[in-house]
Amino acid sequence: MSRQILAFVPLIALSFAFFLGGCQASSSSTANTGTPISPDQLPDLRAQYMQANPNVRIGLVTASDPANHLASIGYARADDFAVGSIVSFETPNHQLIANGTVTSATDNSINVQYQLSGTHLRDPAAGDLAFTFK
């Protein structure tokens, strides 16, 4: 993908997050970012997101390594998160926290190298949402 296209990804993701969750007041890095999402909640969340945009694909952060800016996504199909795909991460309260690129994808795990968003509430953590567009 060209850098020009990549420059618009955070804006698109942020707009999508505001559409679903409403505009959030700015907060500090110690802000309450919500109760982690459980795998049982994913079907309903997928339905809500896909109603807004049928091309969205949702996964759940299962592990992260903040020191290396790596996150692992589970509960998603690997072919929906192909290597090189752009992924956005948001808190359970729909606050965008990071964007990244899929570095590997298998049936069991999707790995993403991420960069923190400008708001930098915190790094992605288990129970956060990860989404991409197919």
C-alpha atoms as an extended CHARMM CRD file, in Angstrom:
* protein
*
       134  EXT
         1         1  MET       CA              0.0000000000        0.0000000000        0.0000000000  PROA      1               0.0000000000
         2         2  SER       CA              1.2380000000        3.4750000000       -0.7300000000  PROA      2               0.0000000000
         3         3  ARG       CA              2.0410000000        5.9020000000        2.0640000000  PROA      3               0.0000000000
         4         4  GLN       CA             -0.7370000000        8.1990000000        0.8080000000  PROA      4               0.0000000000
         5         5  ILE       CA             -3.3440000000        5.5050000000        1.3710000000  PROA      5               0.0000000000
         6         6  LEU       CA             -1.8360000000        4.5260000000        4.7330000000  PROA      6               0.0000000000
         7         7  ALA       CA             -2.0840000000        8.1480000000        5.8690000000  PROA      7               0.0000000000
         8         8  PHE       CA             -5.8880000000        7.9040000000        5.6900000000  PROA      8               0.0000000000
         9         9  VAL       CA             -6.2250000000        4.6360000000        7.6490000000  PROA      9               0.0000000000
        10        10  PRO       CA             -6.1430000000        6.2500000000       11.1350000000  PROA      10              0.0000000000
        11        11  LEU       CA             -8.7270000000        8.8200000000       10.0470000000  PROA      11              0.0000000000
        12        12  ILE       CA            -11.0280000000        6.1160000000        8.6820000000  PROA      12              0.0000000000
        13        13  ALA       CA            -10.6060000000        3.9920000000       11.8140000000  PROA      13              0.0000000000
        14        14  LEU       CA            -11.2150000000        6.9510000000       14.0930000000  PROA      14              0.0000000000
        15        15  SER       CA            -14.3340000000        7.9460000000       12.1690000000  PROA      15              0.0000000000
        16        16  PHE       CA            -15.5880000000        4.3660000000       12.3960000000  PROA      16              0.0000000000
        17        17  ALA       CA            -14.9440000000        4.2760000000       16.1530000000  PROA      17              0.0000000000
        18        18  PHE       CA            -16.7710000000        7.5810000000       16.6840000000  PROA      18              0.0000000000
        19        19  PHE       CA            -19.6830000000        6.3130000000       14.5730000000  PROA      19              0.0000000000
        20        20  LEU       CA            -20.0850000000        3.2220000000       16.7580000000  PROA      20              0.0000000000
        21        21  GLY       CA            -19.1880000000        4.5940000000       20.1740000000  PROA      21              0.0000000000
        22        22  GLY       CA            -19.8780000000        8.2920000000       19.9990000000  PROA      22              0.0000000000
        23        23  CYS       CA            -17.3480000000       11.0080000000       20.5900000000  PROA      23              0.0000000000
        24        24  GLN       CA            -15.2900000000       10.3420000000       23.6990000000  PROA      24              0.0000000000
        25        25  ALA       CA            -13.8410000000       13.0470000000       25.9020000000  PROA      25              0.0000000000
        26        26  SER       CA            -10.0660000000       13.1390000000       25.8690000000  PROA      26              0.0000000000
        27        27  SER       CA             -8.4730000000       11.3090000000       28.7510000000  PROA      27              0.0000000000
        28        28  SER       CA             -5.1550000000       10.6230000000       30.3410000000  PROA      28              0.0000000000
        29        29  SER       CA             -3.2600000000        7.3490000000       30.0860000000  PROA      29              0.0000000000
        30        30  THR       CA             -4.7360000000        6.2950000000       33.4360000000  PROA      30              0.0000000000
        31        31  ALA       CA             -8.3070000000        6.6250000000       32.1520000000  PROA      31              0.0000000000
        32        32  ASN       CA            -10.7680000000        3.7690000000       32.5270000000  PROA      32              0.0000000000
        33        33  THR       CA            -10.8180000000        2.1930000000       29.0900000000  PROA      33              0.0000000000
        34        34  GLY       CA            -13.5020000000       -0.3560000000       29.8680000000  PROA      34              0.0000000000
        35        35  THR       CA            -13.8820000000       -3.9470000000       30.9440000000  PROA      35              0.0000000000
        36        36  PRO       CA            -12.0330000000       -6.3430000000       28.6170000000  PROA      36              0.0000000000
        37        37  ILE       CA            -14.2340000000       -7.9030000000       25.9650000000  PROA      37              0.0000000000
        38        38  SER       CA            -14.8070000000      -11.6360000000       26.2930000000  PROA      38              0.0000000000
        39        39  PRO       CA            -14.9940000000      -14.0800000000       23.3820000000  PROA      39              0.0000000000
        40        40  ASP       CA            -18.6870000000      -14.5880000000       24.2260000000  PROA      40              0.0000000000
        41        41  GLN       CA            -19.3650000000      -10.9350000000       23.3650000000  PROA      41              0.0000000000
        42        42  LEU       CA            -17.7650000000      -11.0890000000       19.9010000000  PROA      42              0.0000000000
        43        43  PRO       CA            -20.7480000000      -12.3840000000       17.8960000000  PROA      43              0.0000000000
        44        44  ASP       CA            -22.9220000000       -9.4360000000       18.9600000000  PROA      44              0.0000000000
        45        45  LEU       CA            -20.0960000000       -6.9470000000       18.4020000000  PROA      45              0.0000000000
        46        46  ARG       CA            -19.3730000000       -8.4030000000       14.9490000000  PROA      46              0.0000000000
        47        47  ALA       CA            -23.0360000000       -8.0220000000       14.0290000000  PROA      47              0.0000000000
        48        48  GLN       CA            -23.0710000000       -4.3730000000       15.1760000000  PROA      48              0.0000000000
        49        49  TYR       CA            -19.8810000000       -3.4920000000       13.3020000000  PROA      49              0.0000000000
        50        50  MET       CA            -20.9330000000       -5.3490000000       10.1580000000  PROA      50              0.0000000000
        51        51  GLN       CA            -24.2640000000       -3.5520000000       10.1760000000  PROA      51              0.0000000000
        52        52  ALA       CA            -22.3200000000       -0.2830000000        9.9450000000  PROA      52              0.0000000000
        53        53  ASN       CA            -19.8310000000       -1.6640000000        7.3900000000  PROA      53              0.0000000000
        54        54  PRO       CA            -20.1510000000       -5.1640000000        5.9090000000  PROA      54              0.0000000000
        55        55  ASN       CA            -16.4350000000       -5.1740000000        5.0170000000  PROA      55              0.0000000000
        56        56  VAL       CA            -15.1900000000       -4.9290000000        8.6120000000  PROA      56              0.0000000000
        57        57  ARG       CA            -13.5450000000       -7.9550000000       10.2060000000  PROA      57              0.0000000000
        58        58  ILE       CA            -13.2180000000       -8.1670000000       13.9950000000  PROA      58              0.0000000000
        59        59  GLY       CA            -10.8450000000      -10.0600000000       16.2670000000  PROA      59              0.0000000000
        60        60  LEU       CA             -9.8830000000       -9.9490000000       19.9090000000  PROA      60              0.0000000000
        61        61  VAL       CA             -6.4540000000       -9.1160000000       21.2930000000  PROA      61              0.0000000000
        62        62  THR       CA             -5.2980000000      -12.2190000000       23.1570000000  PROA      62              0.0000000000
        63        63  ALA       CA             -1.7830000000      -11.0900000000       24.1340000000  PROA      63              0.0000000000
        64        64  SER       CA              0.5640000000       -8.1610000000       23.7040000000  PROA      64              0.0000000000
        65        65  ASP       CA              4.2040000000       -7.2430000000       24.0720000000  PROA      65              0.0000000000
        66        66  PRO       CA              4.2580000000       -3.4560000000       24.6250000000  PROA      66              0.0000000000
        67        67  ALA       CA              8.0610000000       -3.2850000000       24.7310000000  PROA      67              0.0000000000
        68        68  ASN       CA              8.2030000000       -4.5090000000       21.1260000000  PROA      68              0.0000000000
        69        69  HSD       CA              4.8350000000       -3.0710000000       19.9680000000  PROA      69              0.0000000000
        70        70  LEU       CA              3.4760000000       -6.5080000000       19.1110000000  PROA      70              0.0000000000
        71        71  ALA       CA             -0.0470000000       -7.8170000000       19.5950000000  PROA      71              0.0000000000
        72        72  SER       CA             -1.6330000000      -11.1870000000       18.9550000000  PROA      72              0.0000000000
        73        73  ILE       CA             -5.2130000000      -11.4330000000       17.6970000000  PROA      73              0.0000000000
        74        74  GLY       CA             -7.4380000000      -14.4510000000       18.1640000000  PROA      74              0.0000000000
        75        75  TYR       CA            -11.0700000000      -15.3980000000       17.5930000000  PROA      75              0.0000000000
        76        76  ALA       CA            -10.7410000000      -14.3180000000       13.9710000000  PROA      76              0.0000000000
        77        77  ARG       CA            -10.1280000000      -15.9950000000       10.6230000000  PROA      77              0.0000000000
        78        78  ALA       CA             -6.5320000000      -15.7120000000        9.4410000000  PROA      78              0.0000000000
        79        79  ASP       CA             -7.6340000000      -15.0830000000        5.8520000000  PROA      79              0.0000000000
        80        80  ASP       CA             -9.5550000000      -12.0000000000        7.0630000000  PROA      80              0.0000000000
        81        81  PHE       CA             -6.3030000000      -10.6090000000        8.4930000000  PROA      81              0.0000000000
        82        82  ALA       CA             -3.8320000000      -11.3600000000        5.6840000000  PROA      82              0.0000000000
        83        83  VAL       CA             -0.1470000000      -10.5090000000        6.0520000000  PROA      83              0.0000000000
        84        84  GLY       CA              0.2820000000       -6.8180000000        5.2210000000  PROA      84              0.0000000000
        85        85  SER       CA             -3.2960000000       -5.8950000000        6.2060000000  PROA      85              0.0000000000
        86        86  ILE       CA             -3.7890000000       -2.7210000000        8.2170000000  PROA      86              0.0000000000
        87        87  VAL       CA             -5.3190000000       -3.3200000000       11.6630000000  PROA      87              0.0000000000
        88        88  SER       CA             -6.7170000000       -0.8130000000       14.1530000000  PROA      88              0.0000000000
        89        89  PHE       CA             -7.0520000000       -1.4660000000       17.8700000000  PROA      89              0.0000000000
        90        90  GLU       CA             -9.6230000000        0.0490000000       20.1580000000  PROA      90              0.0000000000
        91        91  THR       CA            -10.5220000000       -0.2300000000       23.8150000000  PROA      91              0.0000000000
        92        92  PRO       CA            -13.8020000000       -1.7790000000       24.9470000000  PROA      92              0.0000000000
        93        93  ASN       CA            -15.0350000000        1.8490000000       25.2030000000  PROA      93              0.0000000000
        94        94  HSD       CA            -14.3470000000        2.3480000000       21.4650000000  PROA      94              0.0000000000
        95        95  GLN       CA            -11.2850000000        4.5520000000       21.9110000000  PROA      95              0.0000000000
        96        96  LEU       CA             -8.7190000000        4.1320000000       19.1390000000  PROA      96              0.0000000000
        97        97  ILE       CA             -5.3370000000        3.3050000000       20.6590000000  PROA      97              0.0000000000
        98        98  ALA       CA             -3.1250000000        1.9270000000       17.8750000000  PROA      98              0.0000000000
        99        99  ASN       CA             -2.7960000000        0.9590000000       14.2250000000  PROA      99              0.0000000000
       100       100  GLY       CA             -0.5500000000       -1.7130000000       12.8240000000  PROA      100             0.0000000000
       101       101  THR       CA              0.2930000000       -4.1820000000       10.1070000000  PROA      101             0.0000000000
       102       102  VAL       CA             -0.2210000000       -7.9400000000       10.1610000000  PROA      102             0.0000000000
       103       103  THR       CA              3.1920000000       -9.6260000000       10.1650000000  PROA      103             0.0000000000
       104       104  SER       CA              1.9890000000      -13.2490000000       10.2790000000  PROA      104             0.0000000000
       105       105  ALA       CA             -1.3260000000      -15.0750000000       10.2790000000  PROA      105             0.0000000000
       106       106  THR       CA             -2.1000000000      -18.7200000000       11.0430000000  PROA      106             0.0000000000
       107       107  ASP       CA             -5.2440000000      -20.5540000000       12.0510000000  PROA      107             0.0000000000
       108       108  ASN       CA             -4.3410000000      -20.0190000000       15.7230000000  PROA      108             0.0000000000
       109       109  SER       CA             -2.9130000000      -16.5210000000       15.8380000000  PROA      109             0.0000000000
       110       110  ILE       CA             -2.6120000000      -13.2690000000       13.9330000000  PROA      110             0.0000000000
       111       111  ASN       CA              0.4160000000      -11.1840000000       14.8480000000  PROA      111             0.0000000000
       112       112  VAL       CA              0.5430000000       -7.4210000000       14.4020000000  PROA      112             0.0000000000
       113       113  GLN       CA              3.3530000000       -4.8790000000       14.6950000000  PROA      113             0.0000000000
       114       114  TYR       CA              1.6070000000       -1.7040000000       15.8770000000  PROA      114             0.0000000000
       115       115  GLN       CA              2.2150000000        1.9990000000       16.3540000000  PROA      115             0.0000000000
       116       116  LEU       CA              0.4030000000        3.9230000000       19.0560000000  PROA      116             0.0000000000
       117       117  SER       CA             -2.1820000000        6.4950000000       18.0470000000  PROA      117             0.0000000000
       118       118  GLY       CA             -1.7460000000       10.1770000000       18.8040000000  PROA      118             0.0000000000
       119       119  THR       CA             -3.9320000000        9.9000000000       21.9080000000  PROA      119             0.0000000000
       120       120  HSD       CA             -1.8220000000        7.0340000000       23.3270000000  PROA      120             0.0000000000
       121       121  LEU       CA             -4.1860000000        6.0380000000       26.1010000000  PROA      121             0.0000000000
       122       122  ARG       CA             -2.2540000000        2.7890000000       26.4460000000  PROA      122             0.0000000000
       123       123  ASP       CA             -0.9170000000       -0.1480000000       24.4610000000  PROA      123             0.0000000000
       124       124  PRO       CA             -3.3250000000       -2.7910000000       23.1590000000  PROA      124             0.0000000000
       125       125  ALA       CA             -4.0700000000       -5.4630000000       25.7800000000  PROA      125             0.0000000000
       126       126  ALA       CA             -5.9920000000       -8.7210000000       26.0390000000  PROA      126             0.0000000000
       127       127  GLY       CA             -9.6910000000       -7.9930000000       25.6610000000  PROA      127             0.0000000000
       128       128  ASP       CA             -9.3100000000       -5.0680000000       23.2230000000  PROA      128             0.0000000000
       129       129  LEU       CA            -10.8660000000       -5.1600000000       19.7640000000  PROA      129             0.0000000000
       130       130  ALA       CA             -8.8250000000       -5.4260000000       16.5910000000  PROA      130             0.0000000000
       131       131  PHE       CA            -10.4030000000       -4.6830000000       13.2480000000  PROA      131             0.0000000000
       132       132  THR       CA             -9.5520000000       -4.4900000000        9.5900000000  PROA      132             0.0000000000
       133       133  PHE       CA            -11.4850000000       -4.0180000000        6.3710000000  PROA      133             0.0000000000
       134       134  LYS       CA            -11.6270000000       -6.6620000000        3.6760000000  PROA      134             0.0000000000
